[in-house]
Amino acid sequence: MATAVIIGAGQAGVQCAFSLRQNGWEGRVILLGAEEVAPYQRPPLSKAYLAGEMPVERLSFRDLAFYESEGIELRLSESATAIDRRDNFVITSEGDAIAYDKLVLATGTRPRRLQVPGITLEGVGYLRDVADVDRLKSAFGSAERVLVVGGGYIGLEVAAVAAKLGKSVVVAEAAKRVLARVTCPLVSAFYERFHRAKGVDIRTSAGVLEFKGEQHVRSVILTDGSEIDCDLAVVGIGVVPNEEVAMYAGLEITVGDGIDVDARMRTSDPDVYAIGDCARAPNPFADGVIRLESVANAIEQAKIAAASLCEKALPAPAVPWFWSDQYDLKLQTAGLVPRGTGHREVLRGEPDSGRFAVFYLVGDRLVAVDAINSAAAFNVAKRIIGRDGPKIDDALLADTDFDLRQLLANAAA
Ligand code: FAD
């Protein structure tokens, strides 16, 4: 019977292991995970778990007995260090050579490092793993002044938690606005206002030049010349894909942007697949190849790879989506927010009410939505994006008296 080896026991790797069984894979499934704890979900790390509102047990996808009952050989604290593609085996940090018939790379990403003086001072850290957050949580106790470097979703979520805990919080963002990579200026401006109203000092066009301190961080010098006192600094300036194992195995990658795969999640070697944050895949909603960093994408690609390995029909492409929780704001994004010009933005609702949506349209088609505390706008848009149907009237989208569900009747499958 054939053996499937999965490298990386995160969201994508775990889903792939279970989906292989659901698709009838009868051979061995070996799941290698570099971390020592049972596989867990990351989104709460910068939200409820960081805030101390969620116990560690609730992070796990499943208890360890479940892997056993599914016949999944979970090997924790064991990394793949090399792949021999000629003889189809994986070398691990334990010195084992594990033979595979099919191999799935689900290695995820790691935080982009900030290269500035003082980055190694105590009290300066990143946030990716549960171990990072456990360190941060204990530092939160004594910290009074928290600096967050990077105004992306993770940085802003950390800022929201720190503000709720009564800390004095500064966010330093190098770009002209927060969330510049992922949303439109209107949504960025809303989040900047909301955070400021909660007492968070948001500084834009302000990169970090240097952290200062003897052993522990004491302050930071920003590119705008200011010096800010802080006793804890959390750096969230994006991630880089863990693509090195693939690269050294001679698989095609786009350096710095992940492992290249086709629509079946197959790499340049038909026995090797890549999924989740580390994979660059064709995406019908992107009109091209893209690497996405989201739970929904990790799950979807895992299901595609599992179906592909089991030679089953592939699931239909799903609309990409994402969420972020800050204070009592739930942002839900469906579709891929277009960049630059060439699209229209239609606002529904009043941002200052804390409940609104921005729809993104290209020609007659709805391509994305950012919905803030507007689950209905998100749910309707998610079902319409990518479908053919009559032209969507901008005025109806903007009209809060119009029931958006009526649009569903017009959208063809
Ligand atoms: P990961 O979950 O990163 O898993 C990869 C695993 O592979 C890791 O455990 C790693 O240790 C392991 N690994 C790497 N190399 C090796 C090796 N050589 N051998 C063995 N194991 C290896 N997404 C959302 O949609 N909504 C959110 O609100 C959201 N919030 C987030 C908050 C935080 C703090 C973080 C960090 C991420 C968040 N995300 C969110 C993103 C989401 O968690 C990721 O997109 C998702 O986890 C990707 O799954 P993955 O399996 O591809 O990668």
Boltz pocket constraint, residues with backbone or C-beta under 6 A from the ligand:
constraints:
  - pocket:
      binder: B
      contacts: [[A, 7], [A, 8], [A, 9], [A, 10], [A, 11], [A, 12], [A, 13], [A, 32], [A, 33], [A, 34], [A, 35], [A, 40], [A, 41], [A, 42], [A, 43], [A, 44], [A, 45], [A, 46], [A, 78], [A, 79], [A, 80], [A, 81], [A, 106], [A, 107], [A, 108], [A, 109], [A, 127], [A, 128], [A, 129], [A, 154], [A, 242], [A, 245], [A, 275], [A, 276], [A, 277], [A, 278], [A, 292], [A, 293], [A, 294], [A, 295], [A, 296], [A, 298], [A, 321], [A, 322], [A, 323], [A, 324], [A, 325]]
      max_distance: 6.0
